[in-house]
Structures are given as C-alpha cells and as structure tokens.
Amino acid sequence: MQPALAAWLALGLLAGTGAEEMCGDPPGAPSRSIPAPQLSPEERLSPHMPEALRCDACHAIAFQIEEQLRRAEGKGGRKTLSESDYTEVLERSCSQGWESYGVQELDGEKRLAGPGLPRQEPMSVMVTGGPWPGRLSKMCHGYVGERGEAQIYGAHRRGPAALRELLCHGDKGACARGKAGGPAPPKALQNEL
C-alpha cells in the first residue's frame, strides 16, 4: 500500500507543477517587474512642486495654456481674443483637472509625465493624482499672476516656443538652472564685456 501511496503522491506533485506552468507565464518567458517611483517626503507631502520637477511642470503648464488658447481662437474662426476672453481662458487653463499628469522614473531619474512632455516611457509606472494636480494648478496661477495675462497671451501669439521661453527659460525660469540642479552660471556684466 505504501508504494502505491508514494507513487500517487509523486504523480500528484508532478501534475501540480504542470498545472502551474499552464496557468502562469509560459515556460522560459522572462517576467518583468516595474516598480513605482519611490517618492521622497518632499515629493509626497510638500504643497509645492519639488525643485527637480519644476522645469517639467513649467513645460506642462505652457503646453496646456497653449492648447486652451489655440482652441479658444479656433472657435468661430477668431484670430485674436479679446482681453476678457483670454483672461477667462487662462483662468480655465490653470483651474483644470491636471489629473493626466504624474511622476515616472526614467533611467533612475524622476520626471513629470503627461500631455506635452517629452521622454515618456510606456513601460513604466506613473504615479498620478495626490499632490500633483494641485501643485500644477498653483504653479500655473503663479505664472499668470507674475507675468500677467496680456504678456502670456502676447507670447502665445508669437508661438509655443515664445510662451515656453517666457514661462520656463528666462533668468528666473524653472528651466534656467543646469541639469545638475545647481545655480545657473553667472552672467557677465555688460561693462565687463
């Protein structure tokens, strides 16, 4: 009786292994594990956009403003908007949902990802929601308040590159610093030239 029980048990174990292979990944197939980005306490809890993500955030904001203004100008074939119209569009741009933006980790570096942003990796985990929509909205309102609606609309009329330059790349822009995150190199004084 014991040899029959041992044979039955061995066959049961072998059959169980085969069933797992049939239900799981095909034999020999590599499994992929993509971890979510590990966020620092500042990235998780601060009400402000982390310094390392501000340039990406600025480009996202410029893209959304450009899209909203372009759509508003396209309605009814209008070429230019009145001051009240572009002011309303800018308010709507900054107050939008922003839920399509989040953080991805690309090549070991955290980057903001979403519409209008480069270097998005399809095979990665993007952390959306949480503090990101509020941070983007707050930054957008800050840009409109600092630069003014008329200056932003004027830059939009010159093209997307002009709007990004105004918001993101000027002396105090979020992208003015080098990639290493250090301060921008000092400018030569005019009388030193």
C-alpha positions as CSV (number, residue, x, y, z in Angstrom):
1,M,0.0,0.0,0.0
2,Q,2.8,2.4,0.8
3,P,4.5,2.1,-2.6
4,A,1.1,2.9,-4.3
5,L,0.6,5.9,-2.0
6,A,4.1,7.2,-2.7
7,A,3.5,6.8,-6.5
8,W,0.2,8.6,-6.2
9,L,1.8,11.4,-4.2
10,A,4.7,11.8,-6.7
11,L,2.2,11.9,-9.6
12,G,0.1,14.5,-7.8
13,L,3.2,16.7,-7.3
14,L,4.2,16.4,-10.9
15,A,0.7,17.2,-12.1
16,G,0.5,20.2,-9.8
17,T,3.7,21.6,-11.3
18,G,2.4,21.2,-14.8
19,A,-0.8,22.9,-13.9
20,E,1.1,25.9,-12.5
21,E,3.1,26.3,-15.7
22,M,-0.1,26.2,-17.8
23,C,-1.9,28.8,-15.7
24,G,1.0,31.2,-15.2
25,D,3.7,32.6,-17.6
26,P,4.7,30.3,-20.4
27,P,7.8,28.2,-19.6
28,G,11.0,30.2,-20.2
29,A,9.2,33.5,-20.6
30,P,11.1,36.4,-18.8
31,S,9.0,38.1,-16.2
32,R,9.0,41.9,-15.9
33,S,8.6,43.8,-12.8
34,I,8.3,47.5,-13.0
35,P,8.4,49.2,-9.6
36,A,6.6,52.5,-8.9
37,P,8.9,55.5,-8.3
38,Q,10.0,55.9,-4.7
39,L,9.0,59.4,-3.7
40,S,10.8,61.4,-1.1
41,P,8.9,63.0,1.8
42,E,9.1,66.4,-0.1
43,E,7.7,64.7,-3.2
44,R,4.9,63.1,-1.3
45,L,3.9,65.8,1.2
46,S,5.0,69.3,0.2
47,P,2.4,71.6,-1.2
48,H,5.0,73.0,-3.6
49,M,6.4,71.4,-6.7
50,P,9.8,69.8,-5.9
51,E,12.7,71.7,-7.4
52,A,13.8,68.8,-9.6
53,L,10.4,68.7,-11.3
54,R,9.7,72.4,-11.8
55,C,11.1,72.5,-15.4
56,D,8.9,69.6,-16.5
57,A,5.9,71.2,-14.7
58,C,6.5,74.5,-16.4
59,H,6.6,72.8,-19.8
60,A,3.3,71.0,-19.0
61,I,1.7,74.3,-18.0
62,A,2.9,76.1,-21.1
63,F,1.5,73.2,-23.2
64,Q,-1.9,73.4,-21.5
65,I,-2.1,77.2,-21.8
66,E,-1.1,77.0,-25.5
67,E,-3.7,74.3,-26.2
68,Q,-6.5,76.2,-24.4
69,L,-5.7,79.5,-26.1
70,R,-5.4,77.8,-29.5
71,R,-8.8,76.1,-29.1
72,A,-10.4,79.4,-28.0
73,E,-9.0,81.2,-31.0
74,G,-10.2,78.4,-33.3
75,K,-13.9,78.7,-32.1
76,G,-15.8,80.7,-34.6
77,G,-12.7,81.4,-36.7
78,R,-11.4,84.2,-34.5
79,K,-7.8,85.1,-35.0
80,T,-7.3,87.0,-31.8
81,L,-9.1,87.0,-28.4
82,S,-10.3,90.0,-26.5
83,E,-8.7,90.7,-23.1
84,S,-11.8,89.4,-21.3
85,D,-11.7,86.2,-23.4
86,Y,-8.0,85.4,-23.0
87,T,-8.2,86.2,-19.2
88,E,-11.1,83.7,-18.9
89,V,-9.2,81.1,-20.9
90,L,-6.1,81.5,-18.8
91,E,-8.1,81.1,-15.6
92,R,-9.8,78.0,-17.0
93,S,-6.3,76.6,-18.1
94,C,-5.0,76.9,-14.5
95,S,-8.1,75.6,-12.8
96,Q,-8.4,72.5,-15.0
97,G,-8.1,69.0,-13.5
98,W,-4.4,68.2,-14.2
99,E,-5.1,64.5,-13.4
100,S,-3.4,63.3,-16.5
101,Y,0.0,64.3,-15.1
102,G,2.1,62.3,-12.7
103,V,5.7,61.1,-11.9
104,Q,7.6,58.4,-13.7
105,E,11.1,57.2,-13.0
106,L,13.1,57.2,-16.2
107,D,16.7,56.0,-16.2
108,G,16.8,56.4,-12.4
109,E,15.6,60.0,-12.6
110,K,12.1,61.1,-11.6
111,R,10.3,63.1,-14.3
112,L,6.9,64.6,-14.6
113,A,4.9,62.9,-17.3
114,G,1.8,63.7,-19.2
115,P,0.5,65.5,-22.3
116,G,3.0,67.8,-23.9
117,L,6.0,66.4,-22.1
118,P,8.9,64.5,-23.8
119,R,10.6,61.3,-22.7
120,Q,7.6,59.4,-21.6
121,E,8.3,55.7,-21.1
122,P,5.4,53.4,-22.0
123,M,6.8,50.5,-19.9
124,S,6.9,52.3,-16.5
125,V,4.7,53.1,-13.6
126,M,3.3,56.6,-13.4
127,V,2.1,57.9,-10.0
128,T,-0.8,60.3,-10.7
129,G,-3.3,62.2,-8.5
130,G,-2.2,63.0,-5.0
131,P,-0.4,66.3,-4.8
132,W,0.5,66.7,-8.5
133,P,-2.7,68.3,-9.8
134,G,-2.8,70.9,-7.0
135,R,0.9,71.7,-7.5
136,L,0.5,72.2,-11.2
137,S,-2.6,74.4,-10.7
138,K,-0.8,76.5,-8.1
139,M,2.3,77.0,-10.3
140,C,0.0,77.9,-13.3
141,H,-1.8,80.6,-11.3
142,G,1.6,81.9,-10.1
143,Y,2.9,82.3,-13.6
144,V,-0.3,84.1,-14.7
145,G,0.0,86.4,-11.6
146,E,3.7,87.1,-12.1
147,R,3.7,87.6,-15.9
148,G,0.2,88.9,-16.4
149,E,-2.4,87.7,-18.8
150,A,-1.5,90.2,-21.6
151,Q,2.2,89.2,-21.6
152,I,1.3,85.5,-21.7
153,Y,-1.2,86.0,-24.5
154,G,1.3,88.1,-26.4
155,A,3.9,85.3,-26.1
156,H,1.2,82.7,-27.2
157,R,0.6,84.9,-30.3
158,R,4.3,84.6,-31.2
159,G,4.2,80.8,-30.9
160,P,4.7,77.9,-28.5
161,A,8.4,78.5,-28.2
162,A,7.9,82.1,-27.2
163,L,5.5,81.0,-24.5
164,R,7.8,78.4,-23.1
165,E,10.7,80.9,-23.2
166,L,8.6,83.4,-21.2
167,L,7.4,81.0,-18.6
168,C,10.2,78.5,-18.3
169,H,13.5,79.7,-19.6
170,G,14.1,83.3,-18.7
171,D,16.6,84.4,-16.0
172,K,14.2,83.2,-13.2
173,G,12.5,80.5,-15.2
174,A,12.1,77.0,-13.8
175,C,14.4,75.6,-16.5
176,A,17.1,78.3,-16.2
177,R,19.3,76.1,-14.0
178,G,21.6,73.4,-15.3
179,K,20.7,69.8,-15.3
180,A,22.8,69.2,-12.1
181,G,20.4,71.4,-10.2
182,G,23.0,73.9,-9.2
183,P,22.6,77.6,-9.7
184,A,22.8,79.0,-13.2
185,P,26.2,80.2,-14.3
186,P,26.7,83.9,-13.5
187,K,26.2,86.3,-16.4
188,A,28.9,88.6,-17.5
189,L,28.2,92.2,-16.6
190,Q,27.7,94.5,-19.6
191,N,30.6,96.7,-18.7
192,E,32.9,93.6,-18.4
193,L,32.4,92.7,-22.0
